[in-house]
Structure formats: C-alpha cells, structure tokens
Amino acid sequence: MITKRITFSTTTELKKSLFRPTFKTEDLLNKIAEIYNAIVEFGDAKLIEYTKKFDGVSLNSSEIELDLATTVATIDPLLEKAIKVAYENIYNFHKAQIKEDLTLETQPGVTCYRKSKAIEKVGLYIPGGSAPLFSTVLMLAIPAKIAGCKEVILCTPPNKNGEIHPAIIFTAKLCGIKKIYKAGGAQAICAMAVGTQTIPKVYKIFGPGNQYVTAAKQYVSLMGVGIDLPAGPSELMVVANSNRNPAFIAADLLSQAEHGTDSQVVIVSDSITLLNEINLEIGLQLNSLPRKDIAEKALSYAVEIIVKNDDEAIEVINEYAPEHLILMVNNENKYIENINNAGSIFIGDYTPESAGDYASGTNHTLPTSGFAKQYSGVSLDSFIKNITYQKITKEGLKDLGVHIEIMAENEGLMAHKNAVSFRLESLKKEVDL
Amino acid sequence: MITKRITFSTTTELKKSLFRPTFKTEDLLNKIAEIYNAIVEFGDAKLIEYTKKFDGVSLNSSEIELDLATTVATIDPLLEKAIKVAYENIYNFHKAQIKEDLTLETQPGVTCYRKSKAIEKVGLYIPGGSAPLFSTVLMLAIPAKIAGCKEVILCTPPNKNGEIHPAIIFTAKLCGIKKIYKAGGAQAICAMAVGTQTIPKVYKIFGPGNQYVTAAKQYVSLMGVGIDLPAGPSELMVVANSNRNPAFIAADLLSQAEHGTDSQVVIVSDSITLLNEINLEIGLQLNSLPRKDIAEKALSYAVEIIVKNDDEAIEVINEYAPEHLILMVNNENKYIENINNAGSIFIGDYTPESAGDYASGTNHTLPTSGFAKQYSGVSLDSFIKNITYQKITKEGLKDLGVHIEIMAENEGLMAHKNAVSFRLESLKKEVDL
C-alpha cells in the first residue's frame, strides 16, 4: 500500500517530495579503476579470476567465448513464438527510424552533406540474476542489426554451471549475434572497453546492470568509450482521471514495483476516491506475487500526488521527467502536446507498460532519474553516428571566401585566413591568364 | 616542417605512430569536485571569488549577468556582414536536419509514435583567451534556436575590465540569446550544472575549453547533466594524391597547427614528392604567421604517412578517425563510400577546413581523439530528445497480450504479466456480457 500522499502545491515543494535517491557511483569509481587496470594488464586471466570470485564459476580461457554458429538453443515453442512477434514489432519500429542522407547547397557552389554510418563495434551487456533478460537482447541487438554494426558482441554472466540461458542464446541468434562472452559485472564492461585476448574491444557499450556495472560504464565513458545512457533505478508514473479502472492501475504500479526495492512508483490523480481504490487493489493483488517482498518495499517509497487539473498534472510530469509514463486521462492530446520530459508514454486504458517492455515495438532502454530532461531512450540513432561533408566549387569559394577571411582574421587565426587567401589568389591568377 | 615520416605497414604499427596524447582528465576530477561543491554551497559568492582568482577581475553579483536586451554591440560592418552570411548557411543546414515525427502501427491496434522535443534549458560555454570565438556562438546557438530550447544561456569569461567582446555580444543577440553570464573555466561549467543565485541551472552543457573546462564537463556528466562531446585537442588529417597543390595543403595544415601546441596534424599521400613540396611550402608560409611559435611546436609532432594506394589511405583514416579530414584525391567517391570514422570531411581543392570552421553551414563542434568512431559532431539532434509513445486498442491488446504474458512469465516478472492479464480478463467479461 502507498502511504505517502501529497497535494500539489508549488514546484519547489513538489521537487522535494519527488526527490530521487541519488546514485553515488563516484564512490565506486576507485574500485572500478582497480578492475579496469587489472583487465588492461592481465586480460583474460584477470577476467577469469573475477568470474570465479563474483559469479562463483571456474572457466578456462577457451570457455569464455560461446560461438553461436555451433550452439543450439531449444525453448518452449510458445515463448519462441512470442519472441518472434516481439522481434517483428521492434524491428519494424526501429527500421522506420532510418533517416535519409541530407544534402543542401547552402549557397551557390557550397554543398553540405550528412550521412549516417553505423558504429562498427558495439558491446551489449545483459545482466544475470534470477531470470534471463532476453527482452533486453531484443531491444539492443535489433537496432544494432538494422544500423549495420559490423561487430556486435554480447557479454552476460554464466550461471553456476558456466552456462548461458537458452532463451538468451535463442534471442541473440535470432538477432544475428555471432558470439556471446561469459562475463558479467564491472569486469565485463572493462573487458569490452579495452579488449582482452578473447573479448574484442568495442567503441560503445549498451545495457543495464547493477551499480557496479553502471559505475564501470561511467568510468569507461571517461576513457572515451561511448555508453548508451547513465542508468538509475527504473520508474513509472501513472496519471489517471477519476473514472479509470483501479485494478489496471494497481497492476501497472506493481509491475514497476516488482523490478527492485529501489523502483520508483508515482501515481498522480485528481481523484482521492480513485487513489483509495488503487490502494485497495494493490492490497488484493500484492499477495499473489512471487516478488511480493520486493514490490512491497518499493511501494513503501511510492508517492501519490493529488492535482486539481491537467495543468498541474503536466507540471508534475515535466518536473519529474519519468522514465515510463502511463496516461489514463480524458484530455490525452493536451498531455501529449505539453509533455516535454518523459522517456516513453503509454496512452489509454489498454496500454500497460508491459507492452513496451516486451513487444509493442518501442525500446525499453530509457532515461531514468530525470535524465529524460536531456536524454532520449535507446533507438536506431544510438547505433549510428553522422559524418558531415562539404564540397565547394571555385565559384563557391570566390563568393564565400571573403567572409571566411574576415571571420578568421577577427578570431586572430591568420593561418585559417591564409587557407582561403592562397586559393582565392590562385583563382585570380587563373582568370588573369 | 614535419620531420616524422612513416610508411604504411600494418595496422598495429600505424596505431603506434598515430598514438594521440591521452587526455588524463581523471587526475583533475578531485580538483573539479572541490570547485563543484563550493559552487553548490556558496553559489555566486564562490563564483565571484574564482573569477577574481582565475580571470583577475572583481565583479559584484549584479555584474555577472549581462542582459542583451539592453546591451548594444557595434562591430565592423564587414564582420557583421560575414557573420550574417555564416549565420544563414549554418541556419539552413541545421534547419534541414529537422526530422518528422514517426508513427507506425506495428500490428493491428498497436500504434507506436516518436516525437522530438527540445531540451528546455541549455548552457553554452565560450572560452576567453586571445580572441573572441564568435564562430562557436553561431555553431551552438543556431541549432539551439532551431530546436526551440526555451532557455539558452551563454557563459564566457570577461576580459580584465570585466567586459565581453562586442563580436560575442553581437553574435549572441543575432542568435536570439537573451543573457550572457560573465563566468569562465570549471566554475562556469559547475555553475550552469547546479545553478547559482544568478546563473540558471541547465540540463545540457555545450562548448569547448581547456583541460579544466573539459574535466568539469566530464564531472558534471557523472552527476547526470548532459554534455555535447568529450573533448581533446583539435585535429586535421589531409589525404592528397600526387597532383595536388602543395601550397593549399600547407596552408590547411598550418591552419590546424596554429590552434594550439597540442593540435594534431597528419598528412597522408602516395607521393613523396608532394610531401617534400608541402614541407617546403610550410617553411615559406610559417614565418609570416602571428601564431608561428604555436604552429611550429604543433608541427613538430605532426606525421606524414606514405601509402601505396587508396585502400591503405582509407584504412589509415578509419583507424585514426580524424576530427577534420580534407580529401584532395582522385577517387573521391571510393573514399566517401568507405570512410566510416571521421568528424567532418572536406572534399576537393577548394574546400579548406576554414570553410567549415566558419561559414559553409556544417557544424565545427566535432569529435576529436578518435571519438568519431562512436560520436557524431554537434547537430540539431544535440539539442533535442525523442519521446516514444504507444497506444493500444482493445483488439490490439487481445492479439499482442498473450505474447507479453509469456515473455513476462519467462523473465519471472509476474506483475508484468498481470498488468496484461487483468486487462484481457476484463475484455473477456465485456464480450461475455
């Protein structure tokens, strides 16, 4: 049950009530530096040592790599079908994100271009733990495949028997991944960042993980390796008007709460009656959940916010910038138009967050901790980069050159000016001939 | 003159010869943490203290903010004209980068959307120093304006008299910026990241700077504030075939070398004759440069690479991933098709880097240090973020729901399953009625 209920007042007060636990990865950076340096120096040997220490599995160096070309994975046919349906939807929504090359003649004889190129080498991290997160394999490997990344590797910790779950293997193969590396935690991130005898070095690293994985991603980003997003605990905000189904909303809130004890759950409504009904429903639904204890703990930090109207609700949303936002509201369009800060938005009574988590087509790797104010979720763009090009004709430089010369001179950069002047002089001589 | 000449052999050897000085900002992070914490605690008071200490100027708190609505800036009419021409070209090329909203019905009744939203609050940093970098104001403020960022602020250190250069003020006003804050260095970055009594907190920070500014940007990025790019010293690689004009190439190399003693300059050619001619030209042009000493020092680290053919040259380019690349080659299209890693590419004899630095239309804020392997330069995209949306109809959930249920169950997340199951049960009851 959610015990913290507040009424919308001022933004300052709101900020205080919606305060998220800060994610102090800086404190971990020294520990990560140690792991990083050890991997740089000793490569596989150290990786094997960490895998023994943290995952409790002894691997020899030839067992780190799993070649998917020669690996068979059998899974329940119903799960296989579900993964394939999800694959299609995610593939199609990300395929639609391909952008055309851009060409523009900005002035006569001055043509600027932009082309997208895939990041050649990317590393995907899939955490271990109680269940196989094959859905995250879909969310990362599908856009990597569409982008055309040449080398897509996947690191995930092995189970106690040194094995990878068949659902992970099945999904990775489906997405065209050729190699899985049995490595987890900060050591896996460091290994992908610098390369070992077995694990190739990559240019960008994607995927969720615990605080060590997150800190390792931050650390390697300081070293120039790209990362998808800074990560914090997962979040759901639901905004609902009075006439909505409390059982649906309670189920959605619980689906967020079961992720982890640090999951962030917020419900915003103009109806105290609805809030009370939701709490009743939570009580009814909670008991049958296998992850009841986790959900209960997460809910003890959850917040209910009572608003008077849509404007207040929208202000709450934009201030909080939720990772996931479910809108069960009457004026949908007003919300969609005025919400600036959110990761992914689920509209209407029949659009649970679960749909986007698994199978509708959108990506589930999204900005948490309010980072939706400045970050997008993972998309096709996360796997490409753009190169700009320009080509200037003689005539084009004759027109533009003088302006470049003046600007360079005023910035005190005479060699920049000369690069134009020598060319203009040479063109003048051509005319004189 | 460039004294280091190597012949293309293996990638491993190449990597060694093209080794860039590593940028050890980690060592500075403790110093930055001190500045950051001081700004958090004392705000303007500490900012004023740092400005006195590092910039040698005493400001009182009412002098930090420069309101451009009431500030007049007069500059040379020729410079004014040049800045306006550059403004138009940069505006048009970035305006062309606007992307359409995306809508796709991934399966019947399941509709996924994507919309771009401007980052609401952005901070631009313009370094001080010997000359006013108004070109960087254009490169950052124009895409911010096109994106529709609500609050665009600019920090730049004042001169010894506490003033901002009129060319900076003129350009900022032209780009619609309303407030300039007189603050520089790491303290300006920290002030924009956390906000002070005078300087507003922003969500993302852009702009070049020295190693302290760079370290401060890295530090605040660990705190969740967005930054444009990790930055290192500027770079130029020129690839030229034998028949090209050595004076043009020498001028281009010098334009890079004059930036700073740590500027990276690389020339790749299949012609030893051309390389010798370029060196002669460098000797001739160098003496007349006001920044001769800087350029000479930078050139002492420069490298010439002799290649046998286009394939070797392309391998060198992709391995080095230059910030700027000038191509004076016969098989332009082969290069353009096969280059994956570069920031911005200048094609042909009449396309000096200076054109893109100032006025052609492309952005000059580009990935250095090999980061072009995974980062794009600044573009309109840098000032927006995408929100994804989905709306599922009753019929849509009936089709997709079962697959979500199976996937959730297999990931051990029963509340995720329930969020679908409760809805499907409710729909079943509707039919039964």
Interface residues (C-beta under 8 A of the other chain):
Chain A: T25 E26 A33 D76 L78 L79 K81 A82 I83 V85 A86 E88 N89 N92 F93 A96 Q97 K99 L102 L104 T106 Q107 V110 C112 R114 K115 K117 A118 I119 E120 K121 S130 A131 P132 L133 F134 S135 A167 Y203 K204 Q218 S221 L222 G224 V225 G226 P230 N245 A247 F248 A251 D252 L254 S255 A257 E258 H259 Q285 S288 L289 P290 R291 A295 I336 I339 N340 N341 A342 G343 S344 I345 F346 I347 G348 D349 Y350 T351 P352 E353 S354 A355 G356 D357 Y358 A359 S360 G361 T362 N363 S369 G370 F371 A372 K373 Q374 Y375 S376 G377 S379 D381 K385 N386 I387 T388 Y389 Q390 K391 I392 T393 K394 G396 L397 L400 V402 H403 I404 I406 M407 A408 N410 E411 G412 L413 M414 A415 H416 K417 N418 A419 V420 S421 F422 R423 S426 L427
Chain B: T25 E26 A33 D76 L78 L79 K81 A82 I83 V85 A86 E88 N89 N92 F93 A96 Q97 K99 L102 L104 T106 Q107 V110 C112 R114 K115 K117 A118 I119 E120 S130 A131 P132 L133 F134 S135 A167 Y203 K204 Q218 S221 L222 G224 V225 G226 P230 N245 A247 F248 A251 D252 L254 S255 A257 E258 H259 Q285 S288 L289 P290 R291 A295 I336 I339 N340 N341 A342 G343 S344 I345 F346 I347 G348 D349 Y350 T351 P352 E353 S354 A355 G356 D357 Y358 A359 S360 G361 T362 N363 S369 G370 F371 A372 K373 Q374 Y375 S376 G377 S379 D381 K385 N386 I387 T388 Y389 Q390 K391 I392 T393 K394 G396 L397 L400 V402 H403 I404 I406 M407 A408 N410 E411 G412 L413 M414 A415 H416 K417 N418 A419 V420 S421 F422 R423 S426 L427
